[in-house]
């Protein structure tokens, strides 16, 4: 059997076969915590201070890399600054409820057919 290499959420063996990831019982850590600090790369010392100030203000854990020869990567910071809002599901129209189009007919006889 070949050596296992982890790629994304699937395991690959040297033979190229894929197998689904096995749940190990551990929760994934939230971004910006001790277990999973946000990692950003910037080009200047001034930018390091700006980014660090934002992380400190919010109380997030982080790692800042100063790499002048590489493009800036602040993806983790952007993710933390724009959190996802939960989706709100709308109520479904029942078959025998009045049609939402305003015709006065039952939904099943109007728009539900």
C-alpha distances in whole Angstrom, upper triangle without the diagonal:
4,7,9,12,15,18,21,20,17,13,11,8,8,8,11,11,13,13,17,17,18,21,22,25,27,29,29,31,35,35,38,37,36,32,32,35,36,35,38,38,42,44,47,48,51,48,46,49,49,46,46,49,48,45,47,50,47,46,42,40,39,37,39,38,41,40,43,41,39,40,41,38,40,37,37,41,41,39,41,44,44,42,42,44,43,44,47,47,50,52,52,55,55,56,60,60,63,61,60,62,65,67,68,66,63,59,58,62,61,58,56,57
4,6,9,13,15,18,18,15,11,9,5,5,7,9,10,12,13,16,17,18,21,21,25,26,28,27,30,33,33,35,35,34,30,30,32,33,32,34,35,38,40,43,45,47,44,43,46,46,43,43,46,45,42,45,47,45,43,40,37,36,35,36,35,38,36,39,37,35,36,37,35,36,34,34,38,39,37,38,42,42,40,40,43,42,43,46,46,49,51,51,54,55,56,60,60,62,61,60,61,65,66,67,65,62,59,58,61,61,58,55,56
4,7,10,13,16,17,14,10,9,6,6,9,11,12,13,13,16,15,17,20,19,23,23,26,25,27,30,30,32,32,30,27,27,29,30,29,31,32,35,37,40,41,44,41,39,42,43,40,40,43,42,39,41,44,42,40,36,34,33,31,33,32,34,33,36,35,32,34,34,32,33,32,31,35,36,34,36,39,39,38,37,40,40,41,44,45,48,50,50,54,55,56,60,60,62,60,59,61,64,66,67,65,62,59,58,62,61,58,55,56
4,7,10,13,13,10,7,6,5,7,10,10,10,10,10,13,12,13,16,16,20,20,22,21,23,26,27,29,29,28,24,24,26,27,26,29,30,33,35,39,40,42,39,37,40,41,37,37,40,39,36,39,41,39,37,34,31,30,29,31,30,33,32,35,33,31,32,32,29,31,29,28,32,33,31,32,36,36,34,34,37,36,38,41,41,45,47,47,50,51,53,56,56,58,57,55,57,60,62,63,62,59,55,55,58,58,54,52,53
4,6,10,11,9,6,5,6,8,11,10,11,10,11,13,12,14,16,17,20,20,21,19,22,24,24,26,26,26,22,21,24,24,23,25,26,30,32,35,36,39,36,34,37,37,34,34,37,36,33,36,38,36,35,31,29,27,26,28,26,29,28,31,30,27,28,29,26,27,25,25,29,30,28,29,33,33,31,31,34,34,35,39,39,43,45,45,49,50,52,55,55,57,55,54,55,59,60,61,60,58,54,54,57,56,53,51,52
4,6,7,6,5,6,9,11,14,12,12,10,10,11,9,12,14,14,17,17,18,16,18,21,21,23,23,23,19,18,21,21,20,23,24,28,30,33,35,37,34,32,35,35,31,31,35,33,30,33,35,33,31,28,26,24,23,25,25,28,27,30,29,26,26,27,24,25,22,22,25,26,24,26,29,29,28,27,30,30,32,35,36,39,42,42,45,47,49,52,51,53,52,50,52,55,57,58,57,54,51,51,54,53,50,48,49
4,6,6,6,7,10,12,14,12,12,10,11,11,10,13,15,16,19,18,19,16,19,20,20,23,23,24,20,18,21,20,20,22,23,26,29,32,33,35,32,31,34,33,30,31,34,32,29,32,34,32,31,27,26,24,23,25,24,27,26,29,27,24,24,24,21,23,20,20,24,24,22,24,27,27,26,25,29,29,30,33,34,37,40,40,43,45,47,50,50,51,49,48,49,53,55,56,55,52,49,49,52,51,47,45,47
4,6,8,10,13,16,17,15,15,12,12,11,9,13,14,15,18,17,16,14,16,17,17,20,21,22,19,16,19,18,18,20,21,25,28,31,32,34,30,29,32,31,28,29,31,29,27,30,32,29,28,25,23,22,22,23,23,26,25,28,27,24,23,23,20,20,18,17,21,21,19,21,24,23,22,22,25,25,26,29,30,34,36,37,40,42,44,47,46,48,46,44,46,49,51,53,52,49,46,46,49,48,44,43,44
4,7,10,13,16,18,15,14,11,10,8,6,9,11,13,15,14,14,12,15,17,17,21,21,22,19,17,20,20,20,22,24,28,31,34,35,36,33,32,34,34,30,31,33,31,28,31,33,30,29,26,24,24,24,26,26,29,29,32,31,27,27,26,23,23,20,19,23,23,20,22,25,24,23,21,24,24,25,28,28,32,34,34,38,39,41,45,44,46,44,43,45,48,50,51,50,47,44,44,47,46,43,41,42
4,7,10,13,14,11,10,7,6,5,5,9,11,13,16,17,17,16,19,21,21,24,25,25,22,20,23,23,23,25,27,31,33,37,38,39,36,35,37,37,33,34,37,34,32,35,37,34,33,29,28,27,27,29,28,32,31,34,33,29,29,29,25,26,23,23,26,26,24,26,29,28,26,25,28,27,28,31,31,34,36,36,40,41,43,46,46,48,46,45,47,50,52,53,51,49,45,45,48,47,44,42,43
4,7,10,11,10,9,6,6,7,6,9,12,14,17,17,18,17,20,23,23,26,26,26,23,21,24,25,24,27,28,32,34,38,39,41,37,36,39,39,35,35,38,36,34,36,38,36,35,31,29,28,28,30,29,32,31,34,33,30,30,30,27,28,25,25,29,29,26,28,32,31,29,28,31,31,31,35,35,38,40,40,43,44,46,49,49,52,50,49,50,54,55,56,55,52,49,48,52,51,48,45,47
4,7,8,6,6,5,7,9,10,13,16,17,21,21,22,21,24,26,26,29,29,29,26,24,27,27,26,28,29,33,35,38,40,42,39,37,40,40,37,37,40,39,36,39,41,38,37,34,32,30,29,31,30,33,32,35,33,30,30,31,28,30,27,27,31,31,29,31,34,33,32,31,34,33,34,37,37,41,43,43,46,47,48,52,52,54,52,51,52,56,57,58,57,54,51,50,53,53,49,47,48
4,5,6,6,7,9,12,12,15,18,19,23,23,25,24,26,29,29,32,32,31,28,27,29,30,29,31,32,35,37,41,42,44,41,40,43,43,39,40,43,41,39,42,44,41,40,36,34,33,32,34,32,35,34,37,35,32,33,34,31,33,30,30,34,34,32,34,37,37,36,35,38,37,38,41,41,44,46,46,49,50,51,55,55,57,55,54,56,59,61,62,60,57,54,53,56,56,53,50,51
4,5,8,10,12,15,16,18,22,22,26,27,28,27,29,32,31,34,34,34,30,29,31,32,30,32,32,36,37,41,42,45,42,40,44,44,41,41,45,43,41,43,46,43,42,39,36,35,33,34,33,35,34,36,34,32,33,34,32,34,32,32,35,36,34,36,39,39,38,37,40,40,41,44,44,47,49,49,52,53,54,58,58,60,58,57,58,62,63,65,63,60,57,56,59,58,55,53,54
4,6,9,12,15,17,19,23,24,28,28,30,29,31,34,34,37,37,36,33,32,34,34,33,35,35,39,40,44,46,48,45,44,47,47,43,44,47,46,43,46,48,46,45,41,39,38,36,38,36,39,37,39,37,35,35,37,34,36,34,34,38,38,36,38,41,41,40,39,41,41,41,44,44,47,49,48,51,52,53,57,57,59,57,56,58,61,62,64,62,59,56,55,58,57,54,52,52
4,6,10,13,15,18,21,23,26,27,28,27,29,32,31,34,35,35,31,30,32,32,31,33,33,36,38,42,44,46,43,41,45,44,41,42,45,43,41,44,46,43,43,39,37,36,34,36,34,37,35,38,35,33,33,34,32,33,31,31,35,35,33,36,39,38,37,35,38,38,38,41,41,44,46,45,48,49,50,54,54,56,54,53,54,58,59,60,58,56,52,52,54,54,50,48,49
4,7,10,13,15,19,21,24,25,26,26,29,31,31,34,35,35,31,30,32,32,32,34,35,38,40,44,45,47,44,43,46,46,42,43,46,44,41,44,46,43,43,39,37,36,35,37,36,39,37,40,38,35,35,36,33,34,32,32,36,36,33,36,39,37,36,35,37,36,36,39,39,42,44,43,46,47,48,51,52,54,52,51,52,56,57,58,56,54,50,49,52,52,48,46,47
4,7,9,12,16,18,21,22,23,22,25,27,28,31,31,32,28,27,30,30,29,31,33,36,38,42,43,45,42,41,44,43,39,40,43,41,38,41,43,40,40,36,34,33,33,35,34,37,36,38,37,34,33,34,31,32,29,29,33,33,30,32,35,34,33,31,34,33,33,36,35,38,40,40,43,43,45,48,48,51,49,48,49,53,54,55,53,51,47,46,49,49,46,43,44
4,7,9,12,15,18,19,20,20,23,26,27,30,30,30,27,26,29,29,29,32,33,37,39,43,44,46,42,41,44,43,39,40,43,41,38,41,42,39,38,35,34,33,33,35,35,38,37,40,38,35,35,35,32,32,29,29,33,33,30,32,35,34,32,30,32,31,32,34,34,37,39,38,41,42,43,47,47,49,48,47,49,52,53,54,52,50,46,45,49,48,45,43,44
4,6,9,12,15,16,17,17,21,23,24,28,27,28,24,23,27,27,27,30,32,36,38,41,43,44,41,39,42,41,37,38,40,38,35,38,40,37,36,32,31,31,31,33,33,37,36,39,38,35,34,34,30,31,27,27,30,30,27,29,32,31,29,27,29,28,28,31,30,34,35,35,38,39,40,44,44,46,45,44,46,49,51,51,50,47,43,43,46,46,43,40,41
4,6,9,12,13,14,14,17,20,21,24,24,24,21,20,23,24,25,28,30,33,36,39,40,42,38,37,39,39,35,35,38,35,33,35,37,34,33,29,28,28,28,30,31,34,34,37,36,33,33,32,28,28,26,24,28,28,25,26,30,29,27,25,28,26,27,30,30,34,35,35,39,40,42,45,45,47,46,45,47,50,52,52,51,48,44,44,48,47,44,42,43
4,6,9,11,13,14,17,20,22,25,24,24,21,21,24,25,26,30,32,36,39,41,42,43,40,38,41,40,36,36,39,37,34,36,38,34,33,30,28,29,29,32,33,36,36,40,39,36,35,35,31,31,28,26,30,30,27,28,31,31,28,27,29,27,28,31,31,35,36,36,40,40,42,45,45,48,47,46,48,51,53,53,52,49,45,45,49,48,45,43,44
4,6,8,9,11,15,17,20,23,22,22,18,19,22,24,25,29,31,35,38,41,41,42,39,37,39,39,35,35,37,35,32,34,35,32,30,27,26,27,28,31,32,36,36,39,39,36,35,34,31,30,27,25,28,29,25,26,29,29,26,25,26,25,26,29,29,33,34,34,38,39,41,44,43,46,45,44,47,50,51,52,50,47,44,44,48,47,44,42,44
4,6,9,10,14,17,19,22,20,20,16,17,21,23,25,28,31,35,38,40,40,42,39,36,38,38,34,34,36,34,31,33,34,31,29,26,25,26,27,30,31,35,35,39,39,36,36,34,31,30,27,25,28,29,26,26,30,29,27,26,28,27,28,31,31,35,37,37,41,42,44,47,46,49,48,47,50,52,54,55,53,50,47,47,51,51,48,45,47
4,7,10,13,16,19,21,19,19,16,17,21,23,25,29,32,35,39,41,41,42,39,36,38,38,34,33,35,33,30,32,33,30,28,25,24,26,27,30,32,36,37,40,40,37,37,35,31,30,28,25,28,29,26,25,29,29,26,25,26,25,27,29,30,33,35,36,39,40,42,45,45,47,47,46,48,51,53,53,52,49,46,46,50,50,47,44,46
4,7,9,12,15,18,15,15,12,13,17,20,22,25,28,32,35,37,37,38,35,33,34,34,30,30,32,30,26,28,29,26,24,22,20,22,23,27,28,32,33,37,37,34,34,32,28,27,25,22,24,26,23,22,26,26,23,23,24,23,26,28,29,33,35,36,40,41,43,46,45,48,47,46,48,51,53,53,52,49,47,47,51,50,47,45,47
4,6,9,12,15,13,14,11,12,15,17,20,23,27,30,34,35,35,36,33,31,32,32,28,27,29,27,24,25,27,23,21,19,18,20,22,25,27,31,32,35,36,33,32,30,26,25,22,19,22,23,19,19,22,22,19,19,21,20,22,25,26,30,32,33,37,38,41,44,43,45,44,43,45,48,50,50,50,47,44,45,48,48,45,43,45
4,7,9,12,11,12,9,9,12,14,16,20,23,26,30,32,32,33,30,27,29,28,25,24,26,24,21,23,24,21,20,17,16,17,19,22,23,27,28,32,32,29,28,26,22,21,19,16,18,19,16,16,19,19,17,17,19,19,21,24,26,30,32,33,37,39,42,44,43,45,44,42,45,47,50,50,50,47,44,45,48,47,44,43,45
4,6,9,7,9,6,6,9,11,14,17,21,24,28,29,29,30,27,25,26,25,22,21,23,21,17,19,21,18,16,13,12,14,16,19,21,25,26,30,31,28,27,24,21,19,17,14,16,18,15,14,17,18,15,16,19,19,22,25,27,31,33,35,39,40,43,46,45,47,46,43,46,48,51,52,51,49,46,47,50,49,46,44,47
4,6,6,9,8,6,8,10,13,16,20,23,26,28,28,28,25,23,24,23,19,19,20,18,15,17,18,14,13,10,11,12,15,18,20,24,26,29,30,27,26,23,19,17,15,11,13,15,11,10,14,14,12,13,16,16,20,23,25,29,31,33,37,39,42,45,43,45,44,41,44,46,49,49,49,47,44,45,49,48,44,43,46
4,6,9,8,5,6,6,9,12,16,19,22,24,24,24,21,19,20,19,16,16,17,15,12,14,16,13,12,8,8,9,12,14,17,20,22,25,26,23,22,19,16,13,11,8,9,11,9,7,11,12,11,13,16,17,21,24,26,30,33,35,39,41,44,46,45,46,45,42,44,47,50,51,51,49,45,47,50,49,45,44,47
4,7,8,6,4,5,9,11,15,17,21,22,22,22,19,17,17,17,13,12,14,12,9,11,12,10,8,5,5,6,10,12,15,19,21,24,26,23,22,19,16,13,12,8,9,12,10,8,11,13,12,15,18,20,23,26,29,32,35,38,41,44,47,49,47,48,47,45,47,49,52,53,53,51,48,50,53,51,48,47,50
4,5,5,5,8,11,14,18,20,24,25,24,24,22,19,20,20,16,15,16,15,11,12,14,11,9,6,5,8,11,14,17,21,23,26,28,26,25,22,19,16,16,12,13,15,14,11,14,16,15,17,20,21,25,28,30,34,36,39,43,45,48,50,48,50,49,46,49,51,54,55,55,53,50,51,54,53,50,49,52
4,6,6,9,12,15,18,21,25,25,24,25,23,20,20,21,18,16,18,17,13,14,16,14,11,9,6,8,11,14,17,21,23,27,28,26,26,23,20,18,18,14,15,18,17,15,18,20,19,21,24,25,28,31,34,37,40,42,46,48,51,53,52,53,52,50,52,55,58,58,58,56,53,54,58,56,53,52,55
4,6,10,12,16,19,22,26,27,26,27,25,22,23,23,20,18,21,19,16,17,19,17,14,11,9,10,12,16,18,22,24,27,29,26,26,23,20,19,18,14,16,19,17,15,19,21,19,21,23,24,27,30,33,36,39,41,45,46,49,52,50,52,51,49,51,54,57,57,57,55,52,53,56,55,52,50,53
4,7,9,13,16,19,23,24,24,25,22,19,21,21,17,16,19,17,14,16,18,15,14,10,8,8,10,13,16,19,21,25,26,23,23,20,17,15,14,11,13,15,13,12,16,18,16,18,21,22,25,29,31,35,37,39,43,45,48,50,49,51,49,47,49,52,55,55,55,53,50,51,54,53,50,48,51
4,6,10,13,16,20,21,20,21,18,16,17,17,14,13,15,14,10,12,15,13,11,8,5,5,7,10,13,16,18,22,23,21,20,18,15,13,13,9,10,14,12,11,14,16,16,18,21,23,26,30,32,36,39,41,45,47,50,52,50,52,51,48,50,53,56,56,57,55,51,53,56,54,51,50,53
4,7,10,13,17,18,18,19,16,14,15,15,11,11,14,12,9,12,14,12,12,8,6,5,6,8,11,14,16,19,21,18,17,14,11,9,9,5,7,10,9,9,12,14,14,17,20,22,25,28,31,35,38,40,43,46,49,51,49,51,49,46,48,51,54,55,55,53,50,52,55,53,49,49,51
4,7,10,14,16,16,17,14,12,15,15,11,11,14,13,11,14,16,15,14,11,9,6,5,6,8,11,13,16,17,15,14,11,9,8,8,6,8,11,11,11,14,16,17,19,23,25,28,31,34,37,40,42,46,48,51,54,52,53,52,49,50,53,56,57,57,56,52,54,57,55,51,51,53
4,7,10,12,13,14,11,9,12,12,9,10,13,12,11,14,16,15,16,13,11,8,6,5,6,9,10,13,14,12,11,8,6,5,7,7,7,10,11,12,13,16,17,20,23,26,29,32,35,38,41,43,47,49,52,55,53,54,52,49,50,53,56,58,58,56,53,54,57,55,52,51,54
4,7,10,11,13,10,9,12,12,10,11,15,14,14,16,19,19,19,16,15,11,8,6,5,6,6,9,11,8,8,6,5,6,9,10,10,13,15,15,16,19,21,23,27,29,32,35,38,41,44,46,50,52,55,58,56,57,55,52,53,56,59,60,61,59,56,57,60,58,54,54,56
4,6,8,9,6,6,10,10,9,11,14,14,14,17,19,19,20,17,17,13,11,7,6,5,6,7,10,8,7,5,6,8,11,12,12,14,16,17,17,20,22,25,28,31,33,37,40,43,46,48,51,54,57,60,57,58,56,53,54,57,60,61,62,60,57,59,61,59,55,55,58
4,7,9,7,8,11,12,11,13,16,17,17,19,21,22,23,21,20,16,14,10,8,6,5,4,7,7,7,6,9,11,14,16,15,17,20,20,20,23,25,28,32,35,37,40,43,46,49,51,54,57,60,63,61,61,59,56,56,59,62,64,65,63,60,62,64,62,58,58,60
4,5,5,6,9,10,11,12,14,16,17,18,20,22,23,21,20,17,15,11,10,7,8,6,10,11,11,9,12,13,17,18,17,18,21,22,21,24,27,30,33,36,38,42,45,47,51,53,56,59,62,65,62,63,61,57,58,61,64,66,66,65,62,64,66,64,60,60,63
4,5,5,7,9,10,11,13,15,16,16,18,20,21,20,19,16,14,10,10,7,10,9,13,14,14,12,15,15,18,19,17,19,22,22,22,25,27,31,34,37,39,43,46,49,52,54,58,61,63,66,63,64,62,59,60,62,66,67,68,67,64,65,68,66,62,62,65
4,5,5,6,9,10,11,13,15,15,17,19,20,20,19,17,16,12,13,10,12,12,15,16,15,13,15,15,18,19,17,18,22,21,20,23,26,29,32,36,38,41,44,47,51,53,56,59,62,64,62,62,60,57,58,60,64,65,66,65,62,64,67,64,60,61,63
4,5,5,6,8,10,11,12,14,15,17,18,17,17,14,13,10,11,9,11,11,14,14,13,10,12,11,15,15,13,15,18,18,17,20,23,26,29,32,35,38,41,44,47,49,53,56,59,61,58,59,57,54,55,57,60,62,63,62,58,61,63,60,57,57,60
4,6,5,6,8,10,11,12,14,16,16,15,14,11,10,7,8,7,10,11,15,14,14,11,12,11,15,14,12,15,18,17,17,20,23,26,29,32,35,38,41,44,47,50,53,56,59,61,59,60,58,55,56,58,62,63,64,62,59,61,64,61,58,58,61
4,6,5,6,9,10,10,12,14,15,15,15,13,12,10,12,11,14,15,18,18,17,14,15,13,17,16,14,16,19,18,17,21,23,27,29,33,35,38,42,44,48,50,54,57,60,62,59,60,58,55,56,59,62,63,64,63,60,62,65,62,59,59,62
4,6,5,7,9,10,11,13,14,14,15,13,13,11,13,13,15,16,19,18,17,13,14,12,15,15,12,14,17,16,14,18,20,24,26,30,33,36,39,41,45,47,51,54,57,59,56,57,55,52,53,55,58,60,61,60,57,59,61,59,56,56,59
4,5,5,6,9,10,11,12,11,12,10,10,8,11,11,14,15,18,17,15,11,11,9,12,11,8,11,14,12,12,15,18,21,24,27,30,33,36,39,43,45,48,51,54,56,54,55,53,50,51,53,57,58,59,58,54,57,59,57,53,53,56
4,5,5,6,9,10,10,10,10,8,9,8,11,12,15,17,20,19,18,14,14,11,14,13,10,13,15,14,14,17,19,23,25,28,31,34,38,41,44,47,50,53,56,58,56,56,55,52,53,56,59,60,61,59,56,58,61,59,56,55,58
4,6,5,6,9,10,10,12,11,12,11,15,15,18,20,23,22,20,17,17,14,16,15,12,14,17,14,13,17,19,23,25,28,31,34,38,40,44,46,50,52,56,58,55,56,54,51,53,55,58,59,60,59,56,58,61,59,55,55,58
4,6,5,6,9,9,11,10,12,12,15,16,19,20,23,22,20,16,15,12,14,12,9,11,13,11,10,13,15,19,21,25,28,30,34,36,40,43,46,49,52,54,51,52,50,47,49,51,54,55,56,55,52,54,57,55,52,52,55
4,6,5,6,5,7,7,10,10,14,16,19,21,23,22,20,16,15,12,13,11,8,11,12,10,10,14,15,18,21,24,27,30,33,36,39,42,46,48,51,54,51,52,51,48,49,52,55,56,57,55,52,54,57,55,52,51,54
4,5,5,6,8,9,12,12,16,17,21,23,26,24,23,20,18,15,17,15,12,15,16,13,13,17,18,21,23,26,30,32,36,39,42,45,48,51,54,56,53,54,53,50,52,54,57,58,59,57,55,57,60,58,55,54,57
4,6,8,11,12,15,15,19,20,23,25,28,26,25,21,20,16,18,16,13,15,16,13,12,15,16,20,22,25,28,30,34,37,40,43,46,49,52,54,51,52,51,48,50,51,55,56,57,55,53,55,58,56,53,53,56
4,6,9,11,14,15,19,21,24,26,29,26,25,21,19,16,16,14,11,13,13,10,9,13,13,17,18,21,25,27,31,33,36,39,43,45,49,51,48,49,48,45,47,49,52,53,54,52,50,52,55,53,50,49,53
4,7,9,13,15,18,21,24,26,29,27,26,22,20,17,17,14,12,15,15,11,12,15,15,19,21,23,27,29,32,35,38,41,45,47,50,52,50,51,50,47,49,51,55,55,56,54,52,54,57,55,52,51,54
4,6,10,12,16,19,21,24,26,24,23,19,17,14,14,11,10,13,12,9,11,14,14,17,19,22,25,28,31,34,37,40,43,46,49,51,49,50,49,46,48,51,54,54,55,53,50,52,55,54,50,50,53
4,7,10,14,17,20,23,25,23,22,19,17,14,15,11,11,14,14,11,14,17,16,19,22,24,28,30,34,37,40,42,46,48,51,54,52,53,52,49,51,53,57,57,58,56,53,55,58,56,53,52,55
4,7,10,13,16,19,21,19,19,15,13,11,12,9,9,13,13,11,13,16,17,20,23,25,29,32,35,38,41,43,47,49,53,55,53,54,53,50,52,54,57,58,59,57,54,55,58,57,53,52,55
4,7,10,13,16,18,16,16,14,12,11,13,10,11,14,15,14,16,19,20,23,26,28,31,35,37,41,44,46,50,52,55,57,56,57,55,52,54,57,60,61,61,59,56,58,61,59,55,55,57
4,7,10,12,15,13,14,11,10,9,12,11,11,14,15,15,16,19,21,24,27,30,32,36,39,42,45,47,51,54,56,59,57,58,56,53,55,57,61,62,62,60,57,59,62,60,56,56,58
4,6,10,12,10,11,10,10,10,13,13,13,16,18,18,19,22,23,26,30,32,35,38,41,44,48,49,53,56,58,61,59,60,58,55,57,59,62,64,64,62,59,61,63,61,58,57,60
4,6,9,9,10,9,11,12,15,15,15,18,20,20,21,24,26,28,32,35,37,41,44,47,50,52,55,58,61,64,62,62,60,57,59,61,64,66,66,65,61,63,66,63,60,59,62
4,6,6,8,8,10,12,15,16,17,19,21,22,23,25,27,29,33,36,38,42,44,47,51,52,56,59,61,64,62,63,61,58,59,62,64,66,66,65,62,63,66,63,60,59,62
4,6,8,9,12,14,17,19,19,20,23,24,24,26,29,31,35,38,40,43,46,49,52,54,57,60,63,66,64,64,62,59,60,62,65,67,68,66,63,64,67,64,61,61,63
4,7,9,12,15,18,20,20,22,24,25,26,28,30,32,36,39,40,44,47,49,53,54,57,60,63,66,64,64,62,59,60,63,65,67,68,66,63,64,67,64,60,60,62
4,7,9,12,14,17,17,18,21,22,23,25,27,29,32,35,37,41,43,46,49,51,54,57,59,62,60,61,58,55,56,59,62,64,64,63,59,60,63,61,57,57,59
4,6,10,12,15,15,16,18,20,20,22,24,26,30,32,34,38,40,43,46,48,51,54,56,59,57,57,55,52,53,56,58,60,61,59,56,57,60,57,54,54,56
4,6,9,12,12,12,15,17,17,18,21,23,27,30,32,35,38,40,44,46,49,52,54,57,55,55,53,50,51,54,57,59,59,58,54,56,58,56,52,52,54
4,6,8,9,10,12,14,14,16,18,20,24,27,28,32,35,37,41,43,46,49,51,54,52,53,51,48,49,52,54,56,56,55,52,53,56,53,50,49,52
4,6,5,6,9,10,11,13,15,17,21,24,26,29,32,35,39,41,44,47,49,52,50,51,49,46,47,50,53,54,54,53,50,51,54,52,48,48,50
4,5,5,6,9,10,11,13,14,18,21,23,26,29,32,35,37,40,43,46,49,47,47,45,43,44,47,50,51,51,50,46,48,51,48,45,44,47
4,5,5,6,9,10,11,13,17,20,22,26,28,31,35,37,40,43,46,48,46,47,46,43,44,47,50,51,51,50,46,48,51,49,45,45,47
4,5,5,6,9,11,14,17,20,23,26,29,32,35,37,41,44,47,49,47,48,46,43,44,47,50,51,52,50,47,49,52,50,46,46,49
4,5,5,6,9,11,15,18,20,24,26,29,33,35,38,41,44,46,44,45,43,40,41,44,47,48,49,47,44,46,49,46,43,43,46
4,6,5,6,9,12,15,17,21,24,27,30,32,36,38,41,44,42,43,41,38,39,42,45,46,47,45,42,44,46,44,41,40,43
4,6,6,9,12,15,18,21,24,28,31,33,37,39,42,45,43,43,42,39,41,43,46,47,48,46,43,45,48,46,43,42,45
4,6,10,12,16,18,21,25,27,31,33,37,39,43,45,42,43,41,38,40,42,45,46,47,46,43,45,48,45,42,42,45
4,7,9,13,15,18,21,24,27,30,33,36,39,41,39,39,38,35,36,38,42,43,44,42,39,41,44,42,38,38,41
4,6,10,12,16,19,22,25,28,31,34,37,39,37,38,36,33,35,37,41,42,42,40,37,40,42,40,37,37,40
4,6,9,12,15,18,22,24,27,30,33,36,33,34,33,30,32,34,38,38,39,37,34,36,39,37,34,33,36
4,6,9,13,15,19,21,25,27,31,33,30,31,30,27,29,31,35,35,36,34,31,33,36,34,31,31,34
4,6,10,13,16,18,22,24,28,30,28,29,28,25,28,30,33,33,34,32,29,31,34,32,29,28,32
4,6,10,13,15,19,21,24,27,24,26,24,22,24,27,29,30,30,28,25,27,30,29,25,25,28
4,6,10,12,16,18,22,24,21,22,21,19,22,24,27,27,27,25,23,25,28,26,23,23,26
4,7,9,12,15,18,20,18,20,19,16,19,22,24,24,24,22,19,21,24,23,20,19,23
4,6,9,12,16,17,15,16,15,13,16,18,21,21,21,19,16,19,21,20,17,17,20
4,7,9,13,14,12,13,13,12,15,17,19,19,19,16,14,16,19,18,16,15,19
4,6,9,12,10,12,11,10,14,16,18,17,16,14,11,13,16,15,13,12,15
4,7,8,6,8,8,8,11,13,14,14,13,10,7,10,13,12,11,9,13
4,6,5,8,9,10,14,15,15,14,12,9,7,8,12,12,12,9,12
4,6,8,9,11,14,15,14,13,11,7,5,5,9,10,10,7,10
4,7,9,12,14,14,14,11,9,5,6,6,9,11,12,10,12
4,6,9,12,11,12,10,9,6,6,8,10,11,11,10,13
4,6,9,8,8,6,6,5,6,9,10,9,10,11,13
4,5,6,7,6,6,5,4,8,9,7,7,8,11
4,5,8,9,9,9,8,11,12,10,9,10,14
4,6,8,9,10,9,12,12,9,8,11,13
4,6,8,10,10,13,13,10,10,13,16
4,5,9,9,12,10,8,10,12,14
4,7,9,12,10,9,11,13,15
4,6,8,7,6,9,10,12
4,5,5,6,9,9,10
4,5,5,6,5,8
4,6,7,4,6
4,7,6,6
4,6,6
4,6
4
